[in-house]
Amino acid sequence: MKVLLTGGSGQLGRALRPALAGLGEVIAPPRAGFDLGQPAALAARLDALRPELVVNAAAYTAVDAAEDDRDTAFAVNADAVDALARWAARHGVPLVHFSTDYVFDGALGRPCRESDAPRPLNVYGASKLAGERAALASGARALVLRVGWLYGPNPGNFLATMLRLLAERDEVRVVADQFGTPTDTGFVAAAAVAALRDCLVRDAGWGLYHLAASGATSWHGYAVEIARQATARGLPLRCAARAIVPLASADWPTRARRPADTRLDTSLFTRTFGVAPPNWRRRLAAVLDSWSPFPT
Ligand SMILES: NC(=O)c1ccc[n+]([C@@H]2O[C@H](COP(=O)([O-])OP(=O)(O)OC[C@H]3O[C@@H](n4cnc5c(N)ncnc54)[C@H](OP(=O)(O)O)[C@@H]3O)[C@@H](O)[C@H]2O)c1
């Protein structure tokens, strides 16, 4: 099988590349060779590449920047997904696409289900919602997986940033009133490929799912757990877990509004594919055990 992986340089893309290798030849062109910012050009690129499976891990993921760059966010996260999905539908090619917990407003007070009405609070969430809707409406055999709070062995995510700040500063302040589930890219990649294999074998099960580790915390709780686990592994920190100060979102203004509670209910994924999500703290321990972030 010839697999086209977009976003292969991103944190999820890097985990997907080896996970997809068991399915066939993985082609992961750089942005310059397959630019989702130019949706109208994608069908011709796909005609030339002729993939038998498309896995879209590329996205405009700068949540704050998207507020001032709506056109690019929608081009990459919505129009390009529409183009990929229409091509996939025309050619009978399956599509795997990733969306976000930020399609929700976070006001439900319980984990969000696939059947809950999305109501994005920011441009990034709105653009991702348009993208997932395009994928699902295209008629392609599409597996759309909503994920959130992703991290992997790479710089530029919360884990890497927190390890750096905890090593540099005596005091670190972290938002304590936004809740979700830290989820590592290794688990998401493995679970996505397991689900895809199942869909291909049964030619059933396509659709929208929530995929996350189990348990939940706030960004502050996540930072405290990072400090605890890093200390237990002998990493030198200036700021101990107890010195991490909880903050209210109101005291940490950001360009984009963020939802307060985007815990994802993953029971549909578990029921359909028989994958039970691992506890987020245990996965954090596993990632820290082999911590050696790849260079930018
Ligand atoms: N990170 C999270 O916490 C999170 C949360 C919820 C959902 N998600 C979703 O999970 C998926 C993977 O996210 P991630 O964290 O792996 O993102 P990431 O690390 O920011 O990687 C994004 C990838 O998309 C590529 N890309 C961006 N614009 C592009 C364009 N115009 N054309 C082609 N490629 C482009 C980037 O390429 P370059 O290397 O060239 O920049 C990079 O490979 C996305 O669908 C995202 O919306 C992520």
Ligand as a Chemical Component Dictionary entry (heavy atoms), coordinates in Angstrom:
data_LIG
# 
_chem_comp.id                   LIG 
_chem_comp.type                 NON-POLYMER 
_chem_comp.pdbx_formal_charge   0 
_chem_comp.three_letter_code    LIG 
# 
loop_
_chem_comp_atom.comp_id 
_chem_comp_atom.atom_id 
_chem_comp_atom.alt_atom_id 
_chem_comp_atom.type_symbol 
_chem_comp_atom.charge 
_chem_comp_atom.model_Cartn_x 
_chem_comp_atom.model_Cartn_y 
_chem_comp_atom.model_Cartn_z 
_chem_comp_atom.pdbx_ordinal 
LIG N1  N1  N 0  -0.783 19.536 19.536 1  
LIG C1  C1  C 0  -1.937 19.375 20.174 2  
LIG O1  O1  O 0  -2.023 19.476 21.417 3  
LIG C2  C2  C 0  -3.180 19.037 19.398 4  
LIG C3  C3  C 0  -4.394 19.113 20.079 5  
LIG C4  C4  C 0  -5.556 18.771 19.386 6  
LIG C5  C5  C 0  -5.496 18.368 18.076 7  
LIG N2  N2  N 1  -4.301 18.335 17.427 8  
LIG C6  C6  C 0  -4.311 17.925 16.019 9  
LIG O2  O2  O 0  -3.406 16.842 15.857 10 
LIG C7  C7  C 0  -2.827 16.908 14.557 11 
LIG C8  C8  C 0  -1.314 16.874 14.676 12 
LIG O3  O3  O 0  -0.878 18.003 15.419 13 
LIG P1  P1  P 0  0.637  18.186 15.879 14 
LIG O4  O4  O 0  0.630  18.541 17.326 15 
LIG O5  O5  O -1 1.469  17.048 15.406 16 
LIG O6  O6  O 0  1.010  19.493 15.049 17 
LIG P2  P2  P 0  2.454  20.128 14.781 18 
LIG O7  O7  O 0  3.500  19.467 15.612 19 
LIG O8  O8  O 0  2.257  21.607 14.890 20 
LIG O9  O9  O 0  2.741  19.733 13.264 21 
LIG C9  C9  C 0  1.985  20.297 12.239 22 
LIG C10 C10 C 0  2.449  19.702 10.951 23 
LIG O10 O10 O 0  1.669  20.278 9.908  24 
LIG C11 C11 C 0  2.535  20.740 8.910  25 
LIG N3  N3  N 0  1.958  21.879 8.200  26 
LIG C12 C12 C 0  1.545  23.060 8.706  27 
LIG N4  N4  N 0  1.102  23.853 7.729  28 
LIG C13 C13 C 0  1.237  23.149 6.571  29 
LIG C14 C14 C 0  0.971  23.436 5.204  30 
LIG N5  N5  N 0  0.490  24.624 4.821  31 
LIG N6  N6  N 0  1.206  22.474 4.286  32 
LIG C15 C15 C 0  1.730  21.276 4.655  33 
LIG N7  N7  N 0  2.023  20.953 5.928  34 
LIG C16 C16 C 0  1.778  21.889 6.877  35 
LIG C17 C17 C 0  3.801  21.147 9.648  36 
LIG O11 O11 O 0  4.868  21.215 8.729  37 
LIG P3  P3  P 0  6.162  22.162 8.976  38 
LIG O12 O12 O 0  7.168  21.279 9.648  39 
LIG O13 O13 O 0  6.555  22.574 7.611  40 
LIG O14 O14 O 0  5.721  23.309 9.836  41 
LIG C18 C18 C 0  3.916  19.984 10.623 42 
LIG O15 O15 O 0  4.478  18.873 10.001 43 
LIG C19 C19 C 0  -3.391 18.174 13.910 44 
LIG O16 O16 O 0  -4.525 17.847 13.144 45 
LIG C20 C20 C 0  -3.825 19.017 15.088 46 
LIG O17 O17 O 0  -4.855 19.929 14.747 47 
LIG C21 C21 C 0  -3.137 18.662 18.057 48 
# 
loop_
_chem_comp_bond.comp_id 
_chem_comp_bond.atom_id_1 
_chem_comp_bond.atom_id_2 
_chem_comp_bond.value_order 
_chem_comp_bond.pdbx_ordinal 
LIG N1  C1  SING 1  
LIG C1  O1  DOUB 2  
LIG C1  C2  SING 3  
LIG C2  C3  SING 4  
LIG C2  C21 DOUB 5  
LIG C3  C4  DOUB 6  
LIG C4  C5  SING 7  
LIG C5  N2  DOUB 8  
LIG N2  C6  SING 9  
LIG N2  C21 SING 10 
LIG C6  O2  SING 11 
LIG C6  C20 SING 12 
LIG O2  C7  SING 13 
LIG C7  C8  SING 14 
LIG C7  C19 SING 15 
LIG C8  O3  SING 16 
LIG O3  P1  SING 17 
LIG P1  O4  DOUB 18 
LIG P1  O5  SING 19 
LIG P1  O6  SING 20 
LIG O6  P2  SING 21 
LIG P2  O7  DOUB 22 
LIG P2  O8  SING 23 
LIG P2  O9  SING 24 
LIG O9  C9  SING 25 
LIG C9  C10 SING 26 
LIG C10 O10 SING 27 
LIG C10 C18 SING 28 
LIG O10 C11 SING 29 
LIG C11 N3  SING 30 
LIG C11 C17 SING 31 
LIG N3  C12 SING 32 
LIG N3  C16 SING 33 
LIG C12 N4  DOUB 34 
LIG N4  C13 SING 35 
LIG C13 C14 SING 36 
LIG C13 C16 DOUB 37 
LIG C14 N5  SING 38 
LIG C14 N6  DOUB 39 
LIG N6  C15 SING 40 
LIG C15 N7  DOUB 41 
LIG N7  C16 SING 42 
LIG C17 O11 SING 43 
LIG C17 C18 SING 44 
LIG O11 P3  SING 45 
LIG P3  O12 DOUB 46 
LIG P3  O13 SING 47 
LIG P3  O14 SING 48 
LIG C18 O15 SING 49 
LIG C19 O16 SING 50 
LIG C19 C20 SING 51 
LIG C20 O17 SING 52 
# 
